[in-house]
Structures are given as structure tokens and as C-alpha cells.
Amino acid sequence: MNKTVLVTGASQGFGKLIAKKFQNEGWNVIATMRTPEREFELTQLSNVLVKRLDVTNTKTINSAIAEGIAHFGKIDVLVNNAGFGLQGPFLHSSEEMVKKQMDVNVFGVFNVTRSVLPYMQQENNGLIINFSSIAGLVGFPHTAVYNATKYAIEGFTDGLQYELNPLGIRLKLIEPGAFKTGFVSSMDRPEVPDNSIYKKGWDATIAQINAMLGEGQDPQEVADITYLAAIDDTDRLRYLVGDDAKQIMEGRTQMDDEAFKTMLIESFNL
């Protein structure tokens, strides 16, 4: 029997590429998204089941998982990819914006993981791949809340691996750098008034991020690494993806806090 993967956030970006990669490798794919009625490409592929799943809505989560298992018989791998970014000064970010970011990026992962675990426990087998980011390892200007969500996923995954080990369930983390997807264009951003102390730094941050994405890497690399993580039977936890992410982490490990802070301030023209 072919293995089955459930991918959240499969309508675009990394999620769609991951769904297509696994399908191309002969897996059954449960490709989930909030608006499956808008999806046409994945519905044409063999062994792909497109289902509605909103990570903030437990009813849709349970339904997608149950229907996926009814269709394919089991779920071997869960890829918690769904998420978005909140970019802007924390001082100007409303409570509603911050809560939405946490609900999707953190509690969304908790919700889907909690719902799939009973099925994996029953099989005494399974793999959960959680999407973090280089922003889950290093803080960046004007992304403090997004950083917080990815740091949370790092800690959640790191700690949960010990709890799930006796159940035969393993965990992995994917930590991408900057890649050419629609991620930045779909970010939530607060209004930054012209008289804000952050205005100059905010404009510089946007310019720097646009420049980084202009040189961004091929997102197919992330899909390929995610697949490799899924078939990696070792207990390796983290998969840092992208030359930029690796360079940033190398610099972080070689510098003390003060030196690294100075470097980032200069890099973002703050």
C-alpha cells in the first residue's frame, strides 16, 4: 500500500509544491486548504484528494482527516505547512492582528497535530513535519510576532518528540530561508504613520526584504527537502533550507549577541 501524506496550506507556495512532489514520488496526498473550490491543478492529479481544512476550525480539521483516512486507509505523514506572516512594528500591530497570527501559526499547528495523533497512535507509527523558519532561530526587525510563532513551533516540536517517541511517532522541523513564493505579498501589515519613530526603519526593512526576495531561491528546494525528511528514518530533527538561512545561522553561532545585533541593524539600514 502506498504511503499517505496530509499537507495543510496546499493551495499555494510551499504547500502546493510539497503536495505535487509527494504525488510525483508515488504517494497518496490529502491536499488541504481553506478554499478547495478554487483549486484546479491538484484535483487533476491521480492519488490526490483535495479537502477543505481551516487550521483554526476543529470541525474542518476532523472532517478532512476522517475523509482522507476513509479514502486512502491511513495517514503516514502530516506536514503542518499552513501559515502566514505578520510584518510590522509590534507597537502598531493591533491585538486582533497578533491574535490572528498566533491562532494560525501556533494554535493551528496544535489543532491539526492533536486531531491526527489518535490515528497515528493506533498505528503505532507516524511522522509529523512542522514548518518553522530561519525566523524561528533568529529574530529580525519588524517581525517580532512572526518570530514568536516560529520560536513556539521550534519549542513545541523539540519537546513533543520525547512525548511521542514511545508511541512510534517521530517529528521533524523544516526551517526555510527566503524563497520566491507569494508569502511576503500575502503578509498582514499594520499601518505605520508617517510620524512614527519606526517609519524610516520600516521602509528600510521593506526595501531589504524585497531585495532578498528578488534574489530568492527556488522554492522547489523546500519541497524536495521536505520529501527527503519524510523518508529519512533517522532521528534528525532540523532541516535548515537555503544558502541564506545557513549563512545567517553560521554568523549567529560565530558572533556574540552584541555583534550580531549590530550586524542586523546595519544590514537593514536601521
VEXDREN-2710 file (C-alpha; in Angstrom, 1 decimal):
% VEXDREN-2710
k/r/px/py/pz
1/MET/0.0/0.0/0.0
2/ASN/1.3/3.4/-0.9
3/LYS/2.1/5.8/1.9
4/THR/-0.2/8.8/2.5
5/VAL/0.7/12.4/3.4
6/LEU/-1.6/15.1/4.6
7/VAL/-0.4/18.6/3.7
8/THR/-2.0/21.8/5.2
9/GLY/-1.9/25.1/3.2
10/ALA/-1.6/23.2/-0.1
11/SER/-3.3/25.9/-2.2
12/GLN/-0.1/27.8/-3.0
13/GLY/3.6/28.3/-2.2
14/PHE/5.5/25.5/-0.4
15/GLY/2.3/23.6/0.3
16/LYS/1.3/23.1/-3.3
17/LEU/4.9/22.2/-4.3
18/ILE/5.1/19.7/-1.5
19/ALA/1.8/18.1/-2.5
20/LYS/3.0/17.8/-6.1
21/LYS/6.4/16.4/-5.0
22/PHE/4.9/13.6/-2.9
23/GLN/2.4/12.8/-5.6
24/ASN/5.2/12.6/-8.2
25/GLU/7.0/10.2/-5.9
26/GLY/4.0/7.8/-5.8
27/TRP/2.4/8.8/-2.5
28/ASN/-1.2/9.3/-1.8
29/VAL/-1.8/13.0/-1.0
30/ILE/-4.5/14.7/1.1
31/ALA/-4.1/18.3/-0.1
32/THR/-5.9/20.6/2.3
33/MET/-6.8/24.2/2.1
34/ARG/-9.5/26.7/3.2
35/THR/-11.0/27.1/-0.3
36/PRO/-10.8/23.8/-2.2
37/GLU/-13.4/25.0/-4.7
38/ARG/-10.7/27.3/-6.2
39/GLU/-8.2/24.5/-6.7
40/PHE/-8.0/23.0/-10.2
41/GLU/-4.4/21.8/-10.7
42/LEU/-4.2/19.4/-7.8
43/THR/-7.7/18.0/-8.5
44/GLN/-6.4/16.7/-11.8
45/LEU/-3.6/14.6/-10.3
46/SER/-4.0/10.9/-9.6
47/ASN/-4.0/9.8/-5.9
48/VAL/-4.6/13.4/-4.7
49/LEU/-7.6/14.1/-2.6
50/VAL/-8.3/17.9/-2.1
51/LYS/-10.2/18.7/1.1
52/ARG/-11.3/21.8/3.0
53/LEU/-9.3/22.4/6.1
54/ASP/-9.0/25.6/8.1
55/VAL/-6.4/25.1/10.8
56/THR/-8.4/27.4/13.2
57/ASN/-11.6/25.3/12.7
58/THR/-11.6/22.0/14.5
59/LYS/-14.7/20.7/12.6
60/THR/-13.0/21.1/9.2
61/ILE/-9.8/19.5/10.6
62/ASN/-11.5/16.4/11.9
63/SER/-13.6/16.1/8.7
64/ALA/-10.5/16.3/6.4
65/ILE/-8.6/13.8/8.4
66/ALA/-11.5/11.3/8.7
67/GLU/-12.3/11.6/5.0
68/GLY/-8.7/11.3/4.0
69/ILE/-8.3/8.1/6.0
70/ALA/-11.6/6.7/4.7
71/HIS/-10.3/7.3/1.1
72/PHE/-6.7/6.2/1.5
73/GLY/-6.8/4.0/4.6
74/LYS/-4.3/5.8/6.8
75/ILE/-2.1/8.9/7.2
76/ASP/1.6/8.2/7.5
77/VAL/2.9/11.7/7.4
78/LEU/1.4/15.1/8.4
79/VAL/3.0/18.2/7.0
80/ASN/2.0/21.3/9.1
81/ASN/2.8/23.9/6.4
82/ALA/-0.2/26.3/6.7
83/GLY/0.7/29.8/8.0
84/PHE/1.2/33.4/7.1
85/GLY/3.3/36.3/8.2
86/LEU/2.6/39.5/10.2
87/GLN/5.2/42.1/9.4
88/GLY/5.5/45.5/11.0
89/PRO/6.3/47.2/14.3
90/PHE/4.7/45.5/17.3
91/LEU/3.7/48.9/18.6
92/HIS/1.4/49.4/15.6
93/SER/0.1/45.9/15.4
94/SER/-3.4/45.5/16.8
95/GLU/-4.4/42.9/19.3
96/GLU/-6.6/41.4/16.6
97/MET/-3.7/41.1/14.1
98/VAL/-1.5/39.5/16.7
99/LYS/-4.2/37.0/17.8
100/LYS/-4.8/36.0/14.2
101/GLN/-1.1/35.4/13.7
102/MET/-0.9/33.2/16.8
103/ASP/-4.2/31.4/16.0
104/VAL/-3.0/30.3/12.6
105/ASN/0.7/29.8/13.0
106/VAL/0.8/28.3/16.5
107/PHE/-2.6/27.0/17.6
108/GLY/-3.3/25.9/14.0
109/VAL/-0.3/23.5/14.3
110/PHE/-1.5/22.4/17.7
111/ASN/-5.1/21.8/16.4
112/VAL/-4.1/19.6/13.4
113/THR/-1.5/17.7/15.4
114/ARG/-3.9/17.0/18.2
115/SER/-6.5/15.7/15.7
116/VAL/-4.2/13.4/13.8
117/LEU/-2.4/11.9/16.8
118/PRO/-5.1/9.3/17.8
119/TYR/-4.9/7.8/14.3
120/MET/-1.1/7.6/14.3
121/GLN/-1.1/6.2/17.9
122/GLN/-3.5/3.5/16.7
123/GLU/-1.0/2.5/14.0
124/ASN/2.0/3.0/16.5
125/ASN/3.6/4.8/13.6
126/GLY/3.7/8.2/12.0
127/LEU/5.7/11.3/11.2
128/ILE/4.8/14.9/11.8
129/ILE/6.8/17.6/9.8
130/ASN/6.3/21.1/11.2
131/PHE/7.2/24.2/9.2
132/SER/9.4/26.6/11.2
133/SER/11.7/29.2/9.5
134/ILE/15.1/30.8/9.9
135/ALA/12.8/33.3/11.8
136/GLY/12.3/30.5/14.4
137/LEU/16.0/30.6/15.1
138/VAL/16.9/34.3/14.7
139/GLY/14.9/37.4/15.4
140/PHE/14.6/40.0/12.6
141/PRO/13.4/43.7/12.6
142/HIS/9.7/44.2/12.4
143/THR/8.8/40.5/12.5
144/ALA/8.7/40.1/16.3
145/VAL/5.3/38.4/16.4
146/TYR/6.0/36.2/13.4
147/ASN/9.3/35.3/15.1
148/ALA/7.4/34.4/18.2
149/THR/5.2/32.0/16.3
150/LYS/8.1/30.2/14.8
151/TYR/10.1/30.1/18.0
152/ALA/6.9/28.5/19.5
153/ILE/6.9/25.8/16.8
154/GLU/10.6/25.1/17.5
155/GLY/9.9/24.6/21.2
156/PHE/6.7/22.6/20.6
157/THR/8.4/20.2/18.2
158/ASP/11.5/19.8/20.2
159/GLY/9.6/19.0/23.4
160/LEU/6.8/16.9/21.8
161/GLN/9.3/14.5/20.1
162/TYR/10.0/13.0/23.6
163/GLU/6.4/12.5/24.4
164/LEU/5.6/10.8/21.1
165/ASN/8.7/8.6/20.9
166/PRO/7.0/5.8/23.0
167/LEU/4.1/5.9/20.5
168/GLY/6.3/5.3/17.5
169/ILE/5.7/8.8/16.2
170/ARG/8.6/11.0/15.1
171/LEU/8.9/14.7/14.4
172/LYS/10.8/16.9/12.0
173/LEU/11.3/20.7/11.5
174/ILE/11.7/22.4/8.2
175/GLU/13.5/25.8/8.5
176/PRO/13.5/27.7/5.2
177/GLY/15.2/31.0/4.4
178/ALA/13.9/33.4/1.8
179/PHE/12.3/31.7/-1.2
180/LYS/10.4/33.0/-4.2
181/THR/6.8/32.3/-3.2
182/GLY/3.7/34.6/-2.6
183/PHE/4.4/34.6/1.1
184/VAL/5.5/38.2/1.5
185/SER/2.8/39.6/-0.8
186/SER/0.2/38.0/1.4
187/MET/1.6/39.2/4.7
188/ASP/-0.6/41.2/7.1
189/ARG/0.9/44.6/7.8
190/PRO/-0.2/47.4/10.1
191/GLU/-0.4/51.0/9.1
192/VAL/2.8/52.8/10.1
193/PRO/2.1/56.5/10.4
194/ASP/4.5/59.0/8.8
195/ASN/5.2/60.5/12.2
196/SER/6.1/57.1/13.8
197/ILE/9.6/56.6/15.2
198/TYR/9.6/53.4/13.2
199/LYS/8.7/54.9/9.8
200/LYS/12.3/55.1/8.5
201/GLY/13.3/51.7/9.8
202/TRP/10.0/50.2/8.4
203/ASP/10.6/51.5/4.9
204/ALA/14.2/50.2/5.1
205/THR/13.0/46.8/6.2
206/ILE/10.6/46.5/3.3
207/ALA/13.3/47.5/0.9
208/GLN/15.7/45.0/2.3
209/ILE/13.2/42.2/2.3
210/ASN/12.2/42.9/-1.3
211/ALA/15.8/42.8/-2.3
212/MET/16.3/39.5/-0.5
213/LEU/13.3/38.0/-2.3
214/GLY/14.5/39.4/-5.6
215/GLU/17.4/37.1/-5.2
216/GLY/15.3/34.4/-3.5
217/GLN/15.9/30.8/-4.1
218/ASP/13.8/28.2/-6.0
219/PRO/11.0/27.0/-3.6
220/GLN/11.2/23.6/-5.2
221/GLU/14.2/23.0/-3.0
222/VAL/12.0/23.3/0.1
223/ALA/9.6/20.7/-1.3
224/ASP/12.4/18.4/-2.1
225/ILE/13.9/18.7/1.3
226/THR/10.5/18.1/2.9
227/TYR/10.2/14.9/1.0
228/LEU/13.7/13.8/1.9
229/ALA/12.8/14.5/5.6
230/ALA/9.7/12.3/5.2
231/ILE/11.8/9.3/4.0
232/ASP/14.7/9.9/6.5
233/ASP/14.4/7.2/9.1
234/THR/16.9/8.8/11.4
235/ASP/16.1/10.9/14.4
236/ARG/17.4/14.1/12.8
237/LEU/15.1/16.9/13.9
238/ARG/16.1/20.0/12.0
239/TYR/16.4/20.7/8.2
240/LEU/17.7/24.2/7.5
241/VAL/17.0/25.0/3.9
242/GLY/18.6/27.7/1.8
243/ASP/22.0/29.2/1.4
244/ASP/20.9/32.4/3.1
245/ALA/19.5/30.6/6.1
246/LYS/22.7/28.6/6.5
247/GLN/24.8/31.8/6.2
248/ILE/22.7/33.6/8.8
249/MET/23.0/30.7/11.3
250/GLU/26.7/30.4/10.7
251/GLY/27.1/34.1/11.5
252/ARG/24.8/33.8/14.6
253/THR/26.9/31.0/16.0
254/GLN/30.1/32.8/15.5
255/MET/29.1/36.2/16.9
256/ASP/28.1/37.2/20.4
257/ASP/24.7/38.9/20.9
258/GLU/26.1/42.5/20.6
259/ALA/28.0/41.8/17.4
260/PHE/25.0/40.1/15.7
261/LYS/22.6/42.8/16.7
262/THR/24.9/45.4/15.2
263/MET/25.3/43.4/12.0
264/LEU/21.5/43.2/11.6
265/ILE/20.9/46.8/12.3
266/GLU/23.5/47.7/9.6
267/SER/22.1/45.1/7.2
268/PHE/18.6/46.6/7.5
269/ASN/19.8/50.2/7.5
270/LEU/18.1/50.9/10.8
END
